[in-house]
Amino acid sequence: MSADRLPSQAAQTQAIEVAYVTPAELQARLRAGRSLLCEIQFGGALRDPYAKHPQARVGMAQLNASPLIEAWLSGQPVSYRQAGPIRYACNEEVLFGCVALADIAPAGFEGLVHRCYLDILPLLDAQGYPNLLRMWNYFPGINTVFNDLDRYQCFCRGRFESLKKYYDSQFDQRLPAASAVGSRDGDLVIYFIAAKTPGKHRENPRQMSAYHYPPQYGPRSPSFARSTLKRWDGADYLYISGTASIVGHESLHLNDPQAQLEETLHNIRALIERSAHDDGVAFRGLDSLTHIKVYIRHPEHFEPIKQHLDSLLGASVAALYLHADICRAELLMEIEAIARAP
């Protein structure tokens, strides 16, 4: 659904959807009968810091003309709960959780990530939503080096140790789609979607699976799938992980934002086409995209990137543009997306 439409009557029992909306648009959706699973605000202050639903502020400036909220909504009744630092919302099919932890000294960051994931995973099993579908990880200083490892490599090691310990022999099969992106300030923010029934985690034929990267990228490889396919409410959704100008395992087109954008789009198209072919889903390439979130390292690249994406995708795709750091210092942008097939 595009960012400027109210939900239809048929959507009133939908398990989960996302909208990039202004505060006024969000209130309109809530008046129309939607429930909030979670809201994420980029830059600025929280809209309502005392709200009962899961929420977080991410320290990334928005590049959109009007500031938008990332709102995850449901047409089903929702209950709100908390377990330690994790706030979460549940309906009959999905659990949406969020945690924001104060950033700490570099020496303790890996341990913080490790403990956070070991809090999340057993919670999902205990609540009956054991299937992770999608995760987001934001933290400042992602390219900062400490003891010969940058902070992203420390994050990857902390995440890996938790997931490997918990999933053990099922590690490769249980990894969800994910993004890990550098904020400019603020907390470590992790939020996630889990479900009672599993999705299908999918890889990109143009890229090596991230969890098989060679050791030159760090002592533990990034632990995520390139995308997750899930069927909700009679439609198929492909949740596409943060995707960049990487082919095989190598970064391409250094210092060329336009070429990096094209390569990133090739990778997104390949993910959609592979799922269409392997799973028999009626995706239509990039025309199936409903949402994109674009992370841009240098704000001066925003306008040409936006112009290209607008001309390619049109106004029906909801887009959120953010000033962010990317996991590899040579990468100038990253795009995550959602594709839908009715």
Summary of the structure (lengths in Angstrom):
residues: 342
radius of gyration: 18.5
end to end distance: 11.6
largest distance: 55.3
contacts: 1185
relative contact order: 0.14
helix: 32%
strand: 36%
